[in-house]
Amino acid sequence: MVLRFRFFTLSFLLLAFAAKSQVVESQNRMLQFPIYFSGINPDHAIGIFELDLPFYFPADNSPQNQFSLSYSMANTWHPQAWFYYPQNLTPEQQKVNSELYMTWRPTYFETVGAETEVKTFQSDGVLQHFRFAWIRKWKEKNSFILNMNAHLLSGGGSPLHYLVSDHFIEAFHSSFAVDDNYGRKLYPFNRANIQFIDEEGNTYRKDKGDWFTSVVDMHYYRQLFNRNTENTHIQVNGGVHLSLPLNSLHRYIIPGLSAGFRLDKLTSEKTSVTLAGDLGFTNPTFLKTGTSVNAIDQAFRQAYKIYFGANVAVSQKSVLQFGLLNNIQGALMKGGHNNWGQEGYDQIGIGFLEAGDIWEGEEISQEFWLARITPASLYYFSYKAFFVIGWQRNAHQFNFYVGEDFFYINNAPDFQIGFEYVIPLFGRK
């Protein structure tokens, strides 16, 4: 609620500022270029089956039709964990259970004879994401985006994947963070698998080399407010969104709504700065279309994006963009407390790999503490920062992204890199 209040307060202040500015008919090109970032959502092994929203603000003179090709690769590492849902605890037992640490609860359930339903989740490897989008703009204020998503699960042994490979990430952790803080060195590198088993035994699994699809998503944007002044450009948009399932994990039609604002300020003849943000809401369980795995159960999910960028004209027709985009997304599953330690759950008990267990044919030689936060990748919010470098020339756009998650926020992939290329198609501007 606080974030929503701040978002709409900021939008109101921007509109009030615009009302006092002198309107101009022709806009400086440093204040009028499109923003289209589609690869700035975390490529989470389960989250890719939800409805993710692009970061989109069209320019007044954007082409009528565009095609976008986007690619990203992300390292996913969530050692196998089990989620125990108690079914018949008495009120007194529920009180006792709520005071127990999450990993002690399964033993308590067994001690009091409580029935449990169990979910299992694990992911390992390099998850590659291919996006193919058609962008249609008409009557100046309307835009439509149709996006197809495909994925490839790899081990990370290819030189092309080195920057998101197990080798690189552990070398980075050893040099700049905590050596092997997630226990990755206890297993062979360059393996790949994704598996989710629900309480009814329904299973979704992908292995190294598997191609698969997730969703087709559609986005309609309507420009609600647009004001150009000599040194400032302000834009407010509203969006309606929908995704259709092309997968067997989460067969739901998912709708969504969004609102976004953008402020561009000229700092010199050839430079400007941009502040933009959007707020989105989706309903991941809106309409079920077939049998699937009970892996995403949130009725409503929020997403916030805030972007701050600097823009430089490097030639008469070319502009370079440099920016930082922060992406905050709500949890995929119900039951977490959303505290920073990621260890609090309403009644759910957590089991994780311990010494002597066998996982994917490998014996666990020792317990590592952070293995127990695998569930947080589903039950907690995610916060991922993306560094963005963009180039625009003659309605062509090229964007490059580098994303990193934060310690104790385990929803997002450990490291994510991506790019996209947007080109104009047929039709007038």
Stockholm file with secondary structure:
# STOCKHOLM 1.0

chainA/1-429         MVLRFRFFTLSFLLLAFAAKSQVVESQNRMLQFPIYFSGINPDHAIGIFELDLPFYFPADNSPQNQFSLSYSMANTWHPQAWFYYPQNLTPEQQKVNSELYMTWRPTYFETVGAETEVKTFQSDGVLQHFRFAWIRKWKEKNSFILNMNAHLLSGGGSPLHYLVSDHFIEAFHSSFAVDDNYGRKLYPFNRANIQFIDEEGNTYRKDKGDWFTSVVDMHYYRQLFNRNTENTHIQVNGGVHLSLPLNSLHRYIIPGLSAGFRLDKLTSEKTSVTLAGDLGFTNPTFLKTGTSVNAIDQAFRQAYKIYFGANVAVSQKSVLQFGLLNNIQGALMKGGHNNWGQEGYDQIGIGFLEAGDIWEGEEISQEFWLARITPASLYYFSYKAFFVIGWQRNAHQFNFYVGEDFFYINNAPDFQIGFEYVIPLFGRK
#=GR chainA/1-429 SS CHHHHHHHHHHHHHHHHHHTSCBCSSCCGGGCCCEEECSCSCCCTTGGGSCCCCEEECCTTCCSEEEEEEEEEEEEEEEEEEEEEESSCCHHHHHHHHTSCTTTHHHHHHHHTCCEEEEEEEEEEEEEEEEEEEEEEETTTEEEEEEEEEEEEECSCSGGGGGGSHHHHHHHHHHHSCTTTTCGGGSCSSCCEEEEECTTCCEEEEETTCEEEEEEEEEEEEEEEEEEBSSEEEEEEEEEEEEEECSSSCCEEEEEEEEEEEEEEEEETTEEEEEEEEEEEECTTSEECSCCCSCCCCSCEEEEEEEEEEEEECSSSEEEEEEEEEEEECCSSSCBCCCTTSCCBSSCEEEECCTTCEETTEECCSCCGGGGGTTHHHHSCEEEEEEEEEEEETTEEEEEEEEEECTTCCSSCSEEEEEEEEEECSSCC
#=GC SS_cons         CHHHHHHHHHHHHHHHHHHTSCBCSSCCGGGCCCEEECSCSCCCTTGGGSCCCCEEECCTTCCSEEEEEEEEEEEEEEEEEEEEEESSCCHHHHHHHHTSCTTTHHHHHHHHTCCEEEEEEEEEEEEEEEEEEEEEEETTTEEEEEEEEEEEEECSCSGGGGGGSHHHHHHHHHHHSCTTTTCGGGSCSSCCEEEEECTTCCEEEEETTCEEEEEEEEEEEEEEEEEEBSSEEEEEEEEEEEEEECSSSCCEEEEEEEEEEEEEEEEETTEEEEEEEEEEEECTTSEECSCCCSCCCCSCEEEEEEEEEEEEECSSSEEEEEEEEEEEECCSSSCBCCCTTSCCBSSCEEEECCTTCEETTEECCSCCGGGGGTTHHHHSCEEEEEEEEEEEETTEEEEEEEEEECTTCCSSCSEEEEEEEEEECSSCC
//
